[in-house]
């Protein structure tokens, strides 16, 4: 595969298709994802006719001025409609339910920014605007499998079609580590959560001796301390950032924690507690330069990279960096890393199967 080839047909661009279609549109799911999706649809003149949830969650409550119903209720009201999935999942039973619904209805999974500008979508205009930068990342990828992942990822973002998620899953099964696992003796975990990725690292890397980790959420940090008590890990209750300072977070569970100043401002979003947390430059507090840095920091990867600049002055650590929080992550994070340190080889990895295409990492190695 020598070319950056987008195989999407003109009639498959999701947002254009929704704008010209006369068929009713319904949303599957509630929560912040649905609030963002409704805002995007409104900005494009599209008014859904209903919202449904999985039967076990239906209480016929109100959500964004809609009564949340069962799918069977909407099937009784309308002869046919387009379904837009408004939430994310990696659970097999939920995935199977979505694919089952897709056997009798037209189902799409709109790609929505987790962080950043919620109304900016990956459409034809976005592709044309950033085509050269996307192409540069494609040609920087070091193996054919990663290039296929990149093309499938972009095709999914443009179309919302489940078939491209299945393509990503097939490619994920063929993935192997592009670097020597035995060479990793030290590890940095930015976004350690409760310690699951630290535990995984000590299993994957046979010679791993020590690690340090960042986790800002107070309750989660207590679990992290407990779960890593037997590991040689230094913990920082802080955000990995570009400078040492204090930041305000809107605190929620998992991916619902965001930097306050970057939060999507909508009254329908789930209420979150405001917390002031410590932010630190990793290169100013770590006692060693890690052999591998893992970054999954809810859209703060740019700042976390800047806070590692000192590491790259003396070494070339492997970097595993999440690039799914924002559409611009696909090229901006590579550009940021390349501006700090030249000479990396690149690969793409997806940690697990997901709807939509989440948990995608850019792997930089030598």
C-alpha positions as CSV (number, residue, x, y, z in Angstrom):
1,X,0.0,0.0,0.0
2,X,2.0,3.0,-1.3
3,X,-0.7,5.6,-1.3
4,X,-2.8,7.5,1.3
5,X,-6.0,6.2,-0.3
6,X,-9.4,7.1,1.1
7,X,-11.9,4.7,-0.5
8,X,-15.1,6.4,0.8
9,X,-17.7,7.0,-1.9
10,X,-19.4,10.4,-2.2
11,X,-22.7,9.0,-0.9
12,X,-21.0,7.6,2.2
13,X,-20.0,10.8,3.9
14,X,-22.1,10.6,7.0
15,X,-22.9,14.3,7.8
16,X,-23.7,15.1,4.2
17,X,-25.9,12.0,4.0
18,X,-27.8,13.0,7.1
19,X,-28.3,16.5,5.9
20,X,-29.9,15.4,2.6
21,X,-31.8,12.4,3.8
22,X,-35.5,12.7,4.4
23,X,-35.7,9.7,6.7
24,X,-36.3,10.2,10.4
25,X,-33.3,10.1,12.7
26,X,-33.2,8.7,16.2
27,X,-30.5,8.5,18.9
28,X,-29.5,5.4,20.8
29,X,-28.2,6.4,24.2
30,X,-28.2,9.2,26.7
31,X,-25.4,11.1,28.6
32,X,-22.9,13.6,27.6
33,X,-22.2,12.0,24.2
34,X,-25.9,12.4,23.3
35,X,-25.8,16.1,24.4
36,X,-22.8,16.7,22.1
37,X,-24.4,14.8,19.2
38,X,-27.7,16.7,19.6
39,X,-25.7,20.0,19.4
40,X,-23.9,18.9,16.3
41,X,-27.2,17.8,14.6
42,X,-28.9,21.1,15.6
43,X,-26.0,23.1,14.0
44,X,-26.6,21.2,10.8
45,X,-30.4,21.6,10.8
46,X,-31.1,18.0,11.7
47,X,-33.9,17.4,14.3
48,X,-34.1,13.8,15.6
49,X,-37.6,12.4,16.1
50,X,-36.7,10.4,19.2
51,X,-34.2,8.9,21.7
52,X,-34.2,5.3,22.9
53,X,-32.1,3.4,25.4
54,X,-31.6,-0.3,26.1
55,X,-34.7,-1.8,27.5
56,X,-33.3,-2.4,31.0
57,X,-32.5,1.4,31.3
58,X,-35.8,2.8,30.1
59,X,-37.9,4.6,32.7
60,X,-39.6,7.0,30.2
61,X,-37.7,9.9,31.7
62,X,-37.0,13.2,30.0
63,X,-33.7,13.9,28.4
64,X,-33.0,17.1,26.5
65,X,-36.7,17.6,26.0
66,X,-37.2,14.0,24.7
67,X,-38.9,11.1,26.4
68,X,-36.5,8.3,26.4
69,X,-38.2,5.2,25.0
70,X,-37.6,1.6,24.0
71,X,-36.5,0.8,20.5
72,X,-39.8,-1.2,20.1
73,X,-41.7,2.0,20.9
74,X,-40.1,3.9,18.1
75,X,-40.5,0.9,15.7
76,X,-44.3,1.1,16.5
77,X,-44.3,4.9,15.7
78,X,-42.2,5.0,12.5
79,X,-41.9,2.6,9.6
80,X,-38.2,3.2,9.2
81,X,-35.5,5.5,10.6
82,X,-31.8,6.0,10.8
83,X,-30.1,5.2,14.2
84,X,-27.2,7.2,15.5
85,X,-25.3,5.6,18.4
86,X,-24.6,8.3,21.0
87,X,-22.4,6.5,23.5
88,X,-19.1,4.5,23.6
89,X,-18.7,0.9,24.7
90,X,-16.2,-1.9,24.7
91,X,-18.5,-4.4,26.4
92,X,-19.1,-7.4,24.2
93,X,-22.8,-7.8,25.0
94,X,-23.5,-4.1,24.2
95,X,-21.5,-4.4,21.0
96,X,-23.5,-7.5,20.0
97,X,-26.7,-5.6,20.6
98,X,-25.7,-2.7,18.3
99,X,-24.7,-5.1,15.6
100,X,-27.9,-7.0,16.0
101,X,-30.0,-3.8,15.7
102,X,-27.9,-3.0,12.5
103,X,-29.3,-6.1,10.9
104,X,-32.8,-4.5,10.7
105,X,-32.0,-0.8,10.8
106,X,-29.5,1.6,9.3
107,X,-27.0,2.2,12.1
108,X,-24.2,4.7,12.2
109,X,-21.7,5.7,15.0
110,X,-20.9,9.4,14.6
111,X,-17.3,10.2,15.5
112,X,-17.4,13.0,18.1
113,X,-14.5,14.7,19.9
114,X,-14.1,13.6,23.5
115,X,-12.3,16.8,24.2
116,X,-11.8,20.1,22.4
117,X,-14.3,21.7,20.0
118,X,-17.4,19.4,20.3
119,X,-18.9,20.8,17.1
120,X,-15.9,20.1,15.0
121,X,-16.5,16.8,13.1
122,X,-14.4,14.7,10.8
123,X,-16.2,15.5,7.6
124,X,-15.3,16.2,4.0
125,X,-14.3,19.8,4.9
126,X,-12.1,18.6,7.7
127,X,-10.4,16.0,5.4
128,X,-9.7,18.6,2.7
129,X,-8.4,21.2,5.2
130,X,-6.0,18.8,6.9
131,X,-5.3,16.4,4.1
132,X,-1.6,17.2,3.7
133,X,-0.9,16.8,7.4
134,X,-2.9,13.6,7.6
135,X,-1.0,12.3,4.6
136,X,2.4,13.2,6.2
137,X,1.4,11.0,9.2
138,X,0.5,8.2,6.9
139,X,3.8,8.2,5.2
140,X,5.6,8.4,8.5
141,X,4.1,5.1,9.6
142,X,6.7,2.3,9.4
143,X,4.6,-0.7,8.5
144,X,1.8,-1.7,6.1
145,X,-0.6,-2.9,8.9
146,X,-0.4,0.6,10.6
147,X,-1.2,2.2,7.3
148,X,-4.2,0.0,6.8
149,X,-5.3,0.9,10.4
150,X,-4.9,4.6,9.5
151,X,-7.0,4.4,6.4
152,X,-9.7,2.3,8.1
153,X,-9.8,4.8,11.0
154,X,-10.3,7.8,8.7
155,X,-12.9,5.9,6.7
156,X,-14.8,5.2,9.9
157,X,-14.6,8.8,11.0
158,X,-16.0,10.0,7.7
159,X,-18.8,7.4,7.5
160,X,-19.7,6.2,11.0
161,X,-20.0,2.7,9.4
162,X,-19.7,-0.4,11.6
163,X,-17.8,-2.3,8.8
164,X,-14.7,-0.1,9.4
165,X,-14.8,-0.9,13.1
166,X,-14.8,-4.6,12.2
167,X,-11.9,-3.9,9.8
168,X,-10.0,-2.2,12.7
169,X,-10.7,-5.3,14.9
170,X,-9.3,-7.7,12.3
171,X,-6.1,-5.5,12.0
172,X,-5.9,-5.4,15.8
173,X,-5.7,-9.2,16.1
174,X,-2.7,-9.2,13.8
175,X,-0.8,-6.6,15.9
176,X,2.6,-7.4,17.4
177,X,4.9,-5.2,19.5
178,X,7.1,-3.2,17.1
179,X,9.9,-2.8,19.7
180,X,11.8,-5.1,22.0
181,X,9.8,-5.7,25.2
182,X,13.0,-7.0,27.0
183,X,14.6,-3.6,26.5
184,X,12.0,-1.8,28.7
185,X,13.4,-1.6,32.2
186,X,11.6,1.6,33.4
187,X,8.1,2.9,32.7
188,X,6.1,6.1,33.0
189,X,2.3,6.0,33.2
190,X,0.5,9.3,32.5
191,X,-3.2,8.6,33.4
192,X,-2.6,5.6,35.6
193,X,-6.2,5.4,36.8
194,X,-6.4,2.5,39.4
195,X,-3.2,0.8,38.2
196,X,-4.5,-1.6,35.6
197,X,-1.9,-0.4,32.9
198,X,0.9,-0.5,35.5
199,X,0.0,-4.1,36.3
200,X,-0.2,-4.9,32.6
201,X,3.3,-3.3,32.0
202,X,4.9,-5.5,34.7
203,X,3.5,-8.5,32.8
204,X,4.3,-7.4,29.3
205,X,7.9,-6.3,29.9
206,X,9.9,-9.1,31.6
207,X,12.8,-6.8,32.7
208,X,10.7,-4.0,34.0
209,X,12.2,-2.8,37.3
210,X,10.6,0.5,38.2
211,X,8.0,3.0,37.2
212,X,6.4,6.3,38.1
213,X,2.8,7.3,37.5
214,X,0.5,10.3,37.5
215,X,-3.2,10.3,38.5
216,X,-5.0,13.5,39.6
217,X,-8.3,12.2,40.9
218,X,-8.3,11.8,44.7
219,X,-10.6,8.8,45.0
220,X,-8.9,7.0,42.1
221,X,-5.5,7.8,43.5
222,X,-6.3,6.0,46.7
223,X,-7.2,2.9,44.7
224,X,-4.0,3.3,42.7
225,X,-2.0,3.4,45.9
226,X,-3.6,0.2,47.2
227,X,-3.3,-1.7,43.9
228,X,0.4,-0.8,43.4
229,X,1.5,-1.3,47.0
230,X,3.6,-4.3,46.0
231,X,5.1,-2.7,42.9
232,X,8.2,-0.5,42.6
233,X,6.3,2.5,41.6
234,X,6.5,6.2,42.5
235,X,3.1,7.9,42.5
236,X,2.2,11.5,41.8
237,X,-1.3,12.7,42.6
238,X,-1.1,15.2,39.8
239,X,-1.8,15.9,36.2
240,X,1.1,15.4,33.8
241,X,1.4,18.9,32.4
242,X,3.7,21.4,30.6
243,X,4.4,23.4,33.8
244,X,4.0,23.2,37.5
245,X,0.8,24.9,38.5
246,X,-2.7,24.4,39.8
247,X,-5.6,23.4,37.4
248,X,-9.3,23.2,37.8
249,X,-10.9,19.9,36.8
250,X,-14.5,19.0,36.2
251,X,-14.3,15.7,38.0
252,X,-16.3,12.6,36.8
253,X,-15.7,8.9,36.4
254,X,-13.0,7.8,33.9
255,X,-13.2,9.8,30.7
256,X,-15.7,12.2,32.2
257,X,-12.9,14.1,34.0
258,X,-11.8,17.2,31.9
259,X,-9.9,20.4,32.3
260,X,-12.6,22.9,33.3
261,X,-11.5,25.6,30.7
262,X,-11.9,23.0,27.9
263,X,-15.2,21.6,28.9
264,X,-18.2,21.7,26.5
265,X,-20.5,24.4,27.9
266,X,-24.0,23.0,27.8
267,X,-26.6,23.0,30.6
268,X,-27.7,19.5,29.7
269,X,-24.3,18.0,30.4
270,X,-24.0,15.8,33.5
271,X,-23.1,17.8,36.6
272,X,-19.5,17.5,37.7
273,X,-17.6,18.6,40.8
274,X,-15.0,21.3,40.4
275,X,-11.6,20.2,41.8
276,X,-8.4,22.1,42.0
277,X,-5.5,19.7,41.4
278,X,-1.7,19.9,41.1
279,X,-0.1,19.8,37.7
280,X,3.5,18.9,37.3
281,X,6.2,18.6,34.6
282,X,7.3,15.0,34.6
283,X,10.9,15.8,33.7
284,X,11.1,18.1,36.8
285,X,9.9,15.5,39.4
286,X,10.9,12.1,38.0
287,X,14.1,10.5,39.4
288,X,14.9,8.7,36.1
289,X,14.3,8.9,32.4
290,X,11.8,6.1,31.5
291,X,12.4,3.7,28.7
292,X,8.7,3.8,27.8
293,X,6.1,6.5,28.3
294,X,2.4,5.7,28.1
295,X,0.1,8.7,27.8
296,X,-3.7,8.5,28.1
297,X,-4.6,11.8,29.7
298,X,-8.0,12.7,28.4
299,X,-6.8,15.2,25.7
300,X,-3.9,16.6,27.6
301,X,-1.3,14.7,25.6
302,X,0.2,17.9,24.1
303,X,1.0,19.4,27.5
304,X,2.2,16.0,28.8
305,X,4.6,15.8,25.9
306,X,5.9,19.3,26.6
307,X,6.5,18.3,30.2
308,X,8.7,15.5,29.0
309,X,11.0,17.6,26.9
310,X,13.9,17.1,29.3
311,X,13.7,13.3,28.9
312,X,14.1,13.6,25.1
313,X,17.3,15.7,25.5
314,X,19.2,12.7,26.9
315,X,17.3,9.7,25.6
316,X,14.8,8.4,23.0
317,X,12.1,6.7,25.1
318,X,9.4,4.7,23.5
319,X,6.1,6.6,23.5
320,X,2.6,5.1,23.5
321,X,0.2,8.0,23.1
322,X,-3.5,8.1,22.8
323,X,-4.7,9.9,19.7
324,X,-8.5,9.4,19.9
325,X,-9.7,12.2,22.2
326,X,-9.8,14.8,19.4
327,X,-9.8,14.5,15.6
328,X,-6.7,16.8,15.4
329,X,-4.8,14.3,17.6
330,X,-4.3,12.2,14.5
331,X,-1.7,14.7,13.2
332,X,-1.0,17.3,15.9
333,X,0.4,14.9,18.4
334,X,2.8,13.4,15.9
335,X,3.8,16.9,14.8
336,X,4.4,17.8,18.5
337,X,6.6,14.8,19.2
338,X,8.5,15.2,15.9
339,X,9.2,18.8,16.8
340,X,10.7,17.7,20.1
341,X,12.6,14.6,18.9
342,X,13.4,13.5,15.4
343,X,14.1,9.9,14.2
344,X,11.2,7.9,15.5
345,X,9.6,5.1,13.7
346,X,5.7,5.0,14.0
347,X,3.0,2.4,14.4
348,X,-0.7,2.5,15.3
349,X,-2.2,0.3,17.9
350,X,-5.7,-0.3,19.3
351,X,-5.7,-1.7,22.8
352,X,-9.2,-3.3,22.6
353,X,-12.2,-3.4,20.3
354,X,-14.4,-0.3,20.8
355,X,-17.5,1.4,19.5
356,X,-16.5,4.1,18.3
357,X,-12.8,3.8,17.4
358,X,-11.4,4.6,20.8
359,X,-8.3,3.4,22.6
360,X,-6.1,4.0,19.5
361,X,-2.5,4.8,20.2
362,X,0.4,6.2,18.3
363,X,3.5,4.1,19.1
364,X,6.8,5.9,18.5
365,X,10.0,3.8,18.8
366,X,13.5,3.5,17.5
